[in-house]
């Protein structure tokens, strides 16, 4: 059967469109592909996918839904040494110091329990302590003051370690091959993007918005037996981009 040239061209259109689509997808920047996946998962409320690629959300009911976007700027990568190993060491030292101090404090409390109870009762009633309990009152006040200092130091080291892990662990997460990043050296790598997006607002209308996005990746080196682990890029920040000149 002989087909006309126009018929052959019409039949070829779907194949051409598929090839063009694949070419665009393959040639687009990795950042473009990741953001496309992120905004699609956000629209679909696909929390499983989002957990693998981001630590922040772009909620359709709060922020709206990105219908399309283009990347306008990409900053050079900024790198800094990872602090996990030293922060984990500091947290462990603070924990041991706190435990040792609390043992000594408990020993003192057990040896002077009745006098301490009298002191606390007098303080609770806003009364002066008995003359014989003044030394205990002063000593117990010092114990409490030092206890607060040890507790504060432990809290601060734990918060610092947790903040660093919040940036590092998502980039390295692999349920089949878990990694304890505190056993490694390495780098934390970040880059900033600005994008122009058409956002369908929760109220309905579509608006043009400039958004600021931060991508973060952790690369580990110097682990047990010289092991190295390359992390993946994770979206760790998204917000309205600052106005020009601000």
GIQUIKA-V647582 format. One record per pair of residues at least 12 apart in sequence whose C-alpha atoms are under 6 Angstrom apart, sorted by sequence separation. I is the first residue (numbers start at 0). GAP is how many residues later the second one is. D is the distance in Angstrom with one decimal. If there is no record, write none. Layout:
I | GAP | D
I | GAP | D
//
This chain:
196 | 12 | 5.2
218 | 12 | 5.3
195 | 13 | 5.8
217 | 13 | 5.0
195 | 14 | 4.7
216 | 14 | 5.7
194 | 15 | 5.6
216 | 15 | 5.6
41 | 16 | 6.0
194 | 16 | 5.3
216 | 16 | 4.7
193 | 17 | 5.5
215 | 17 | 5.4
193 | 18 | 4.7
215 | 18 | 5.3
192 | 19 | 5.8
214 | 19 | 5.4
192 | 20 | 5.0
214 | 20 | 4.6
191 | 21 | 5.8
213 | 21 | 5.9
214 | 21 | 5.8
42 | 22 | 5.7
191 | 22 | 4.6
213 | 22 | 5.7
190 | 23 | 5.9
213 | 23 | 5.0
190 | 24 | 5.5
212 | 24 | 5.5
189 | 25 | 5.5
212 | 25 | 4.5
189 | 26 | 4.5
211 | 26 | 5.5
188 | 27 | 5.7
211 | 27 | 5.3
188 | 28 | 5.1
210 | 28 | 5.6
211 | 28 | 5.8
187 | 29 | 6.0
210 | 29 | 4.5
211 | 29 | 4.6
187 | 30 | 4.6
210 | 30 | 4.5
186 | 31 | 5.9
209 | 31 | 5.4
186 | 32 | 5.4
185 | 33 | 5.5
185 | 34 | 4.2
184 | 35 | 5.8
185 | 35 | 4.9
183 | 36 | 5.9
184 | 36 | 5.1
183 | 37 | 5.8
184 | 37 | 5.5
183 | 38 | 5.5
183 | 39 | 4.4
182 | 40 | 5.8
170 | 46 | 5.7
167 | 50 | 5.6
97 | 52 | 5.6
171 | 59 | 4.8
93 | 60 | 5.2
170 | 60 | 5.0
170 | 61 | 5.0
170 | 63 | 5.9
90 | 66 | 5.1
90 | 67 | 5.9
86 | 74 | 5.4
84 | 97 | 4.6
83 | 98 | 5.0
81 | 104 | 5.4
80 | 105 | 6.0
81 | 105 | 4.9
80 | 106 | 4.5
81 | 106 | 5.7
79 | 107 | 5.5
79 | 108 | 5.5
78 | 109 | 5.7
78 | 110 | 4.5
77 | 111 | 5.6
77 | 112 | 5.3
76 | 113 | 5.6
76 | 114 | 4.8
74 | 116 | 5.6
74 | 117 | 5.2
73 | 118 | 5.9
73 | 119 | 4.6
72 | 120 | 5.5
72 | 121 | 5.2
71 | 122 | 5.6
71 | 123 | 5.2
70 | 124 | 4.3
69 | 125 | 5.5
69 | 126 | 5.4
68 | 127 | 5.4
68 | 128 | 4.1
67 | 129 | 5.7
67 | 130 | 5.4
66 | 131 | 5.6
65 | 132 | 5.8
66 | 132 | 5.8
65 | 133 | 4.4
64 | 134 | 5.4
64 | 135 | 5.1
63 | 136 | 5.4
63 | 137 | 4.3
63 | 138 | 5.0
60 | 141 | 5.3
53 | 180 | 5.0
55 | 180 | 5.8
52 | 181 | 5.0
53 | 181 | 4.4
54 | 181 | 5.2
53 | 182 | 5.9
//
